[in-house]
Amino acid sequence: MKPLIETVTIIGAGAVGGSYASILYDWNPLCVSVVASGSRYERLSRDGLIVNGKPYPIPVLRPEDLSPPSDLIIVAVKHHHLDAAIKEMKNRVGEETTILSVMNGIESEERIGAAYGMDKLLYAVAVGIDAQREGNRINYTNQGRIFFGEDKNPTLTDRVKRVQALFDKAGIAYVTPPDMIRTLWWKFMINVGINQASAVLRAPYSVFQQSQEAQDLMGEAMREVIALAGKLGVSLSGDDVDDWYKVLSALNPAGKTSMLQDVEAGRKTEVEMLAGRMIELGKRHGIPTPVNQKLFDKIREIEAKQEAAHE
């Protein structure tokens, strides 16, 4: 097996990326850095991150920095920032670099792989992390788990073992499932359901833990994903929805999805990557997606009102 992972770069120091950066920094302050440009570079260099009340002066690199490439890159940006992130990580990618994208959705790996080669990519999703960000302050009570691996994992490859070894040392909880593509679609199903429903209802996790109406809206959107996944040869079922409820029940009731946080902060959401992608694939494969269409229209309406208010 190749040498152990010693350097990690975080692309996207938001709620999720910043949380993992802090865990890595606690393990070894010399192992982790963040890439940022423009005002984000200035802000992170000046203010650092404060995670669960503790300051983290994590080193910040400009995209043009020529220090040696990283052993591992963790990509945790929003969907609409991915193209810029792919360009900004260029100098951090070397021959031996492994890249993990913990972004929502089902397409980030292919987009990153198109630039740097799929041989550098491991599939990954972050499940159950309840991090919230306000400015440079991030708070979480549950780090959840990173599900990651090759597309199929009947046996573990060396690069999977290397990342596992790092996570074991740093205290990052993980699972390497037999079928990562199925897991990717399972997380996509979750995001399509609760992220979008929470944005429309302005509802934290407690509402989905208690309200049948909220659960129904979430479930209807998720069932459209199950139907589409089946058409594409990915096996999801009602049991997978039940597995999500087990995760949901353990989340901080006051916690909020990333999309609800975006709506409340007046930021652009990832609706194109969720309902937008569902509508596109539904049309292509003959699967009706009326619930996702309604959610798409409603969230775009929310965004339009916010944009008008800022003009």
N, C-alpha and C positions, 0 to 999 in steps of 0.2 A: 504494500500500500504506500502511496505517496506520503510525504511528510505531513504532520498535523497542520491544521489551519491556524495561522498565527495572526492574520490581519483581516479585518472585516470592515467594509464600507457600507454605510446606510444611505440609500438614495430615497429621500423623503422623510424628514424628521417630524412628521405629524404625530397623531395620537399613537398609532401602531408602531411606526418606525422609531419614534422617540422612546417608546417603552422598551423595545428590544435593545436599542442603543444603551439605555441606562442599565439594563441587566448585564450586557456585555462589559460595560465600563466598570460595574461593581466587581466583576470577576477579574478583569485586567484592563486598567485604564489605558494601556499602551496598544491594545488590540483593535480599537474601534475608532472610526472617524466618520464624518458626514460630508457629503458633497453638496454644495449650494452655490448659487450665483447671485449677482446683483444685490438687491435689498435683503434677500433671504440670507446671503452670506454675511452681510453687515450685521443683521439682527442676531443671527446665531453666534457669530464671533463675539459680539458685544454682550449679549444677555445669556447665552447658553440655554440649557433646558433645566426646568425644575420639575422633577418627576416624584409624585407622592411627597411633595414638600422638601425634597432634597435637591440641591443644586448639582448640575452635571456640566463641567466645563469641557465638553467633548470637542476634540479638534475638528475644525471645519476646513475643508479643502475647496479651492476653486476648481472648476472643471479643467482648466488649463494647467493645473499643478502636475509636475512631472516626476513626483516621487514614485517609487516602485508600485506596480499593480497590486491589487488586493487578492488574497486567497479566496475570499468569499464576498459577494455583493448581495445585499438584501434590498430589493426594490419594493417600496411601500408608498408610492405616489398615487394621486387620484388619476382616474382614467384619462382625463383631458390634459394631464401633465406628462403622460408617458412619452410622447414623441420628444419633448424637450429633455426628459430624463435619459432617454436612450443616447442622445448626443452628449449629455453632460457626464455620463459614466465612462466614456470612451477611454480615457487615460488610466482608468482603474482596472481595465480588462486586460489580462495577459494570457499567455498560453495555458497556464495552469489554473486560471480563475474559474470558480463555479458561481453561477448566478441563481438566486432564489427570488421569485416574485411572489410576495404575499398579498398582492392586489386582489380586489374583488373581480369577478367576471371569469370568462373562459378563453380569453384571447391574448393576454399579456405575454405569456411565454412564447407564443408564435411570433409576436411582433418584436420582442427582444431577440429571439433566435434568428429572425430574418437579418438582423444587423450583425450579430456576433457568432452565430452558429448554434444550432440546437444541441450540439455536443457539449456546450457549456451550461445548458439549462437543466435544472431539476424543477419538476412541478411542485407547487406549494400553495397552501391556503392557511390562513390563520382563523381558527375557530374558537369562539368563547372568550376572546379578550374584550374587556369592557372599558377600554381606555377612552378618556375624553380629554380634549385639548381646548384651552382658552389662552390665546397668546402663546407664550413660551412655557406655560404651565400644563402639565399632563398628569392626570390622576387615573389610576386603575386599581381595582380590588382583585381582579381575576385575570391572570395572564393568558388563560386558555391554553391551547396547544397549537403548534404548527404541524400540520399534516404535510409530509413532503416525501419525495422519492422520484424514481424514474416513472415513466408512464405505467409500467408493470413491474412488480417487485417480487417475483418468485424466489429470487435470491438477492442479497444486497451487493450492489456494486461498490467498488472502492470509494468513489466520490460520495455515495450515500453514507458509507461508514465514517468518512472523514467529517462530514457535517454532524452526524450523530455524536461523534466523539467530542466535537466542540460544544454542542448543546448540552451534553452530559456534564462537562466541566463548568459551563457557564450557568447551568441551572435553568435552561430553557426547555419547557415541556414539549414533547413531540410524539408523533406517531408516524410510522412508515407503513401505510396500508398496502395490501396486495395490488390494488387497482387504483392508481392515482387519478386517472381520467374520470372514473366514476365519482371519486371524492371531490374532484374539481366541480363536477356537475351538481353534487349534493350541496356544496357551499354556494354555488350559483343559485340553486333553488331557494336556499335560505335567504340570500340577499334579495332576490326578486320578491320574496314574500315579505319579510319583516322590515327591510330597509325602506322599501317604497311605501308600505302601509303605514309605517311609523311617521314618514315624512308627511303624508296626506292627513293623518289623524293627529299629528303633533304629539305623539304618544311615546313615553319612555317604556322600558321593558316591563314595568309593573302592570301596565294596561294589557299587554299581551299575555302576561301570566294569569290575569284575572278575567278579562272581558271576552265573552263569547263572540261579540260583534267584531272585535279586533282580530280575534283568532280566525273567524270565518273569512274576512278579507284577505288576511295573510295566506290562509290555506287555499283559497280559490286561485290566487296568483301562483302558488307553489304547484298546484295540480296541473296548471298549464305547462310548467317546466317538465313535470314528470311525463306528460304526453309527448312533448317535443323530444325529450331525451330518448324515449323509447323508439321514436321514429329514426333517431340517429344511432341506434344500437347501443345506447347506454341504459342500463337497467336500474331505474329508480322506482320506488313504490311507496305505499302508505307507511310501511315500516320505517322508511327514511324520514318521513315527517315526524313519526313518533320519536326517533332518535334526536331530532332537533328539539323537541319539547323537553327532553331530558337535559339538554344543554341550556335551553332557555330558563328552565326552573332554577338553575344555579347562578344565573347572572344577577348582578346588583339591581334590585328593582328600580332604583333611581337612575340607572344607566340609560344611555341613549345610543341608537345606531349612528353610524357615521353620516348617513344621509339626513337624519333629523338634525344632527349637529350642524351640517352644512346649511340646511334651511334656516335654522335659528340664527346662524351667523351671517346670513345673506350671501353665502358662497354658491358657486355653481355646483350642481349635484352631478351624480354619475348615472342619471336616468337613461341616457343614450346607451350606456353599456349594459343596463339591466332591461327595462321594458323595451327600449329601442331595439336592442339585440333580439329580444324575444319576438317582437313584431316582425322584424326582418326575417328571422329564421322560420317563423310560423308561416309567413307568406310563401317562402321558398319551398317548404316541405308540406304545405297543405294542412297545417295545424292551427285551428282558431285560437286567437289570443285576445278575446274581448276584455278580460279583466286587466291585462297588462296595457291594453290600449287606453282604458279609462285612467289607469294610474299614470301613464305617460302624459296624457293630456292635462291631468290635474297638476302634476308636478311642474310641467312646462308653464302652466298658468301661474303657479306660485313663483317660479323664477322670473317670469315676465313682469309680474307686479313688483318684485324686488328690484329688478333692473330699472323700471320706470321710477321707482321711489328714489333711486340713487342718481338719477339724471338731474 
